[in-house]
Amino acid sequence: MTPTKPRDVQIAQIAPNTTVLRSRTWERLKFEIEYARQKGTTANSYLIEADSIALIDPPGESFTDIFLEELGQHAYYQRLKYIILSHINPNRIATLKRLLEAAPYATIICSKAGVNTLRSVLANQSFDLPSPREDEANDLGIEFGTNQTLKVHVVRDEETLDLGNGHVLQFRFVPTPRHPDALCTFDRGTGILYTDKLFGSHVCDDAVFDEHWKTLADDRKYYFDCLYAAQSTQVEAILTKIAEFPTRIYAPAHGSIVRHSRSVLTLDYQSWCEQQQKKDLSVALLYTSAYGNTATLARAIEKGITQSGVKVRSIDCEFTELEEITDAVQACDGFIIGSPTLAGHPPTQIQTALGIVLSTANQTKVAGVFGSYGWSGEAVDLIASKLQDVGYPQGFEPIRVKFAPTEETLEQCEAAGVEFAKVLNKAKKVRAPRQISVDGQTDRTGRAIGRVTGSLCVITANNGNKPVGLMSSRVSQAGFSPPAITIAVAKDRELECLANPGEKCVVNILKEGNTNLQRHFLKPPTPGTDRFADLETTLADNGCIVLTEALSYLECTVKNRMDCGDRWLLYAVVDNGKVLELTGVTAIDRRQASNQY
Ligand SMILES: Cc1cc2nc3c(=O)[nH]c(=O)nc-3n(C[C@H](O)[C@H](O)[C@H](O)COP(=O)(O)O)c2cc1C
């Protein structure tokens, strides 16, 4: 295994008086769904050194020490006048606390929606704020007020802040259900728009700017799907809002700075939002989360649903008007309620949302419930039983997760999202009257495509340390010299580990008559269990699992991956192969129509 590079902070000047500090990790930072492509990430902070100095977005606690060390070498903490927080993230508090202890003259800037969260997270912290000294302040040319306690300035939408030397900052509120307090900052002096989470990607590399933007396409889309697909209406509104700025560069919180592909990426965001709006099935995901655990579960369920082609409207009930909740419940085909248990109950916002659901949603809507709890977990049971009383069809079994989710529980949630979408699709088929003319043509085409057959294979690979396996009948020989194949795989997280050139896999070609393996791999994997535990296996030279009951196997290296709508098409070179049974015949997938397996 290649040793991973240690975390570091890359520093680069990106415009006059403007420096980026990219806190980098080459490993997956968290097990949250948005990091699943395992390409590391960067937490970008920006320093504007004009007459007054402003720092935008110090990183989370994974980087506190290395970031503060680099910042200290670059700028005097005492001269730091503003710390702008584009959104309040409890994870940032560890860094913020240490920063404030070293920078006694700094004022925190955040939005009105952010200040409450800031107060509540800071309330649990004991600060050791140094007393600023008047003589030191005078030496540094800093205005010295008498009240030198923790200073927070809550900005208004469109407010400006003049840092001097032409750096006039203008703030815009860009709220989404996930980040209701989000703030974008435009610097009129440089044309840089500090976009926080927007336009980012979780990729760690040496390129500060996006010269290589074409190679980022999949990562950007994946990032959008995880963070914004369920909030496309709000994102469309944000895009209109920020279009007013004469922006030259997007400076996001993660990944490379967007200079070369700014227009392309803006158009991509517009079209991805439009694609979401056009989907004909939709889910209202109503949740609230005091400490972030239920919100993390919501993200994973959301991902499972959107990857199945169903639109999600995610609503944090704490920050949403009742009319919007009512509107979402009326418009949706299914709804999901997520709630923590606090003092034996769902919080008030969820009780209110449940009231709206019970009085608004007709009985045909598909329902789901989930939530994080600490010891008794009454909230999920209470909501589930109320929904059961009405008789809503269930999209998945109620999900209860004790405190913070693990990687397994998030997988379970994602699988539940996929399941929910399936139930919705089935319910739609039952309801929809058959449109003879249009469906007739579609059926004819589907039946014609169905005559294309493929050999049944199981693709095995390693997702981090975890072996994964997926059935596919879309494997074809693509080249002779070098021997190469193409594999079409569903846009499924299981094989996301084959996203990059150089990744290894084994194609196990199944034998006609061996229904054991076929049945095994047709079932969806159960999260947290070893899929290969009951099978006879051995390891190939490339480290992937070989199913010894297969007819033959190919050891492959991925060279390329192409986006083909609902599938990825992998092009892989065959490095090695072996026939395991000389007399058997290849199992073939014969079907009546293109949408059957
Ligand atoms: C004030 C408070 C009261 C709580 N009461 C309960 C309770 O009655 N039953 C329970 O199972 N968990 C209880 N918990 C634990 C939370 O449900 C648990 O921390 C959960 O992960 C919170 O989810 P969230 O991060 O989505 O807010 C309580 C936690 C707090 C802070």
The ligand as a MOL file (V3000), in Angstrom:
LIG
                    3D

  0  0  0     0  0            999 V3000
M  V30 BEGIN CTAB
M  V30 COUNTS 31 33 0 0 0
M  V30 BEGIN ATOM
M  V30 1 C -30.9060 17.9220 26.2730 0
M  V30 2 C -30.8810 16.5450 25.6790 0
M  V30 3 C -31.9040 15.6540 25.9370 0
M  V30 4 C -31.8900 14.3660 25.4040 0
M  V30 5 N -32.9010 13.5030 25.6810 0
M  V30 6 C -32.8770 12.2650 25.1620 0
M  V30 7 C -33.9120 11.3260 25.4760 0
M  V30 8 O -34.8580 11.6020 26.1820 0
M  V30 9 N -33.8340 10.0930 24.9250 0
M  V30 10 C -32.8050 9.7160 24.1020 0
M  V30 11 O -32.8120 8.6080 23.6170 0
M  V30 12 N -31.7980 10.5750 23.8150 0
M  V30 13 C -31.8060 11.8350 24.3110 0
M  V30 14 N -30.8020 12.7030 24.0310 0
M  V30 15 C -29.7020 12.2800 23.1480 0
M  V30 16 C -29.9180 12.7700 21.7010 0
M  V30 17 O -31.0660 12.2150 21.1680 0
M  V30 18 C -28.6890 12.3800 20.9100 0
M  V30 19 O -27.5920 13.1640 21.3330 0
M  V30 20 C -28.8690 12.5310 19.4190 0
M  V30 21 O -27.6990 12.0720 18.7770 0
M  V30 22 C -29.1220 13.9620 19.0060 0
M  V30 23 O -29.3570 13.9910 17.6380 0
M  V30 24 P -28.9960 15.2630 16.7510 0
M  V30 25 O -27.4940 15.3550 16.6670 0
M  V30 26 O -29.6080 15.0290 15.4230 0
M  V30 27 O -29.5800 16.4350 17.4490 0
M  V30 28 C -30.8070 13.9740 24.5740 0
M  V30 29 C -29.7600 14.8750 24.3420 0
M  V30 30 C -29.7940 16.1440 24.8790 0
M  V30 31 C -28.6490 17.0690 24.6190 0
M  V30 END ATOM
M  V30 BEGIN BOND
M  V30 1 1 1 2
M  V30 2 1 2 3
M  V30 3 2 2 30
M  V30 4 2 3 4
M  V30 5 1 4 5
M  V30 6 1 4 28
M  V30 7 2 5 6
M  V30 8 1 6 7
M  V30 9 1 6 13
M  V30 10 2 7 8
M  V30 11 1 7 9
M  V30 12 1 9 10
M  V30 13 2 10 11
M  V30 14 1 10 12
M  V30 15 2 12 13
M  V30 16 1 13 14
M  V30 17 1 14 15
M  V30 18 1 14 28
M  V30 19 1 15 16
M  V30 20 1 16 17
M  V30 21 1 16 18
M  V30 22 1 18 19
M  V30 23 1 18 20
M  V30 24 1 20 21
M  V30 25 1 20 22
M  V30 26 1 22 23
M  V30 27 1 23 24
M  V30 28 2 24 25
M  V30 29 1 24 26
M  V30 30 1 24 27
M  V30 31 2 28 29
M  V30 32 1 29 30
M  V30 33 1 30 31
M  V30 END BOND
M  V30 END CTAB
M  END
